[in-house]
Amino acid sequence: MTANPIQLYVSRSTHFALRHITIIFTVLGVPTVHGWIDGTPFFYDRSNVWVSSEIVLDVDTDDKSITLPNPPVDTSVPAQPCVPELAVGSRQSFFSIDFRKREQYVVQSTLQKVGTFCYIFVEDSQWGQTVNAAAVEAVRHAFDDATPADLGRGIYEIETALFGPPPNIDGEDKIYILLLDIRDLATVSGGFIGGFFSPVDQQRGVLRHPEFGTLVHSNERDMIYVDTHPLDAGGEKGLGVLAHEFQHLIHWQQDKDEEIWVNEGCSDYAMFICGYSVEDHVIPFERNASVSLVNWPHGSRSQLSHYGAAYMWMLYLHEHYGGAETIAAVVKQRGNGITGINNALDSRGVTKRFSTIFSDWKIANFLDDSDFAEGQYGYRNEHLNLQLHRNHQSHPVAVTGNRLAAYAADYIGLSAVGGAGSLNIAIETDGEHAYQIRVIELQSSQPIAVRRMPLIGDGKAQLSIPNFGTAVEQVILVPSVQPEPFSSIEKTTSYAYSTRLGENVAFRLAVLPNPVHPRYWDIIAVPDDVISVMAPLISVTEGESVVTSVITARVPMKSVRSGALYSFPLYLSPAVNLEEVHWKVFFLDALVGEGNLEPN
């Protein structure tokens, strides 16, 4: 290459390439780690500048800053001019990355197959060792012809029809697929890189790291890379990686600076629409569901659950808010992150916002029940079984120091073993961050109610659940942090909760007539325990009909003493027959008292 070195300075607001250098690795031999993760968040967060590659570290490696030394300059590497059509047997050299030495190196490869939409090169040292003609044909067949989801279309046609065309920096309509043994840090307890897309290849010539002076070379090709050892490139998992990485290439063309969680969620969704399993990411999410959807981790620790969360989010949008066209709108939307999601929903005629959908999504992840609540808390294409963050079977309970990141949720189980009565729950947050708390009630493992637990001004909330242990066998407490504006999403916060089991809440009820005006009344409800924001409801009828001039349905009574006393003022016009007026008070859907409009 004869291009002059390019000085490229990119601030945090213009980090368009860093978020898309995708490196995937699978951890073997560790029961709690499955599948592949992306090293992009680590390298971007540490360097804060544009670079050409990423480092994937062993899951046990200490968190440390990374720089890349100057790559060896091999003058034998050709400039690789575009040609109308390459022939099988053509030799080509490509720049790749040695993730052990943290430097670029040159891969000698041979074109083993020419497809309708692809050139498939294989590293020469791997031919006949980890890759054979059958594996190459499997890659070509999947990319060109057929996938498990569509026997008439391959990965290329499925994804381009939905997401749009890939970039074309090389003037060649075919995608370069390089099968190679990626040099990585794989160990018995470590990980291997399954494949990657590098946006460096979408640049021209040689790039220079502005802080460290590191030189990196572009292949100037529309390329994706798939590992050959220990990954079986022609197997089901290898073809899933191929589908995943091709979405990253397309996403680069559509929206270069998309946030990591959106881009990775779309790539896992691409696997789904092509019919490849995503369980390597779903299973870790089931085991660690208390992860932020939007904040990907700093450092080198394996966080496969973030992939599972991002995929399940895209699948939820697909199933509940417009299908594949909605995910396509996300890919094509130039807005990023949460803003981009909202813009895509707008374009599809969806009026709900991200925060509202997230609130339902976190419940769906636990319940996954399409027969309850008109299906809004279920999936058709996945079956989740989330592990609880904590599970309490006896009370009282007092837990402090729980930490949550923005758009993360905890799932806390509360069961009654050997006791029954009223379960009293109290939560205290820091009072500064926007918490949302929802409560799932279960009977015989089936959902019977999903409630909101509103916070009062100082970030506290209380809730009483009567008949706990009989009518309600289990409660799942689901706190989450849902900040607005979204600029605060990188913050974490803490909360505490406590429970105690007591007698069911009972009410003393009274009707107080106005001593001056006979048409004004006050109906009073006094609980024998503080119930705070969970106000009792009241309805008033005249004979068999609701008094439409007063109320049309059950409405909350007004809290007078912070949950210790509730009242409902009532005015009845002369047209109402006072002798026919009847009132009923309900608490948590249970009738707790009723009477006529005669003072007690």
Secondary structure, DSSP 4 states (H G I P E B T S, - for coil): --PPPEE----GGG-TTGGG-EEEEE--S-TT--SEEE-HHHHHHHH-S--S------TTSPP-----PPPP--TTS------S---TT-EEEEEEEETTTTEEEEEEEEEEEE-SSEEEEEEGGGBTTTB-HHHHHHHHHHHHT-BTTBTT--HHHHHHHHH-PPP-TTS-SSEEEEEE-------TTS-EEEEEE-GGGGS-SEEE-TTT--EEE---S-EEEEE-SSS-TTSHHHHHHHHHHHHHHHHHHH-TT--HHHHHHHHHHHHHHTT---HHHHHHHHH---S-SS-PPSSS---HHHHHHHHHHHHHHHHHTTTHHHHHHHHH--S-HHHHHHHHHHHTT----HHHHHHHHHHHHHH--TTSGGGTT--SS----PPPSEEE-SS-EEEEEEEEEBT-B--EEEE-SS--EEEEEEEEE-SSS-EEEEEEEEETTEEEEEEE----TTSEEEEEEEEETTTB-EEEEEEEE--SSGGGTT-EEEEEEEEEEEPPP-EEEEEEE-SS-TTEEEEEEEESS--TT---EEEEEETTEE-TTT-SS-EEPEESSTTS-EEEEEE--TTS-GGGEEEEEEETTEEEEEEESS--
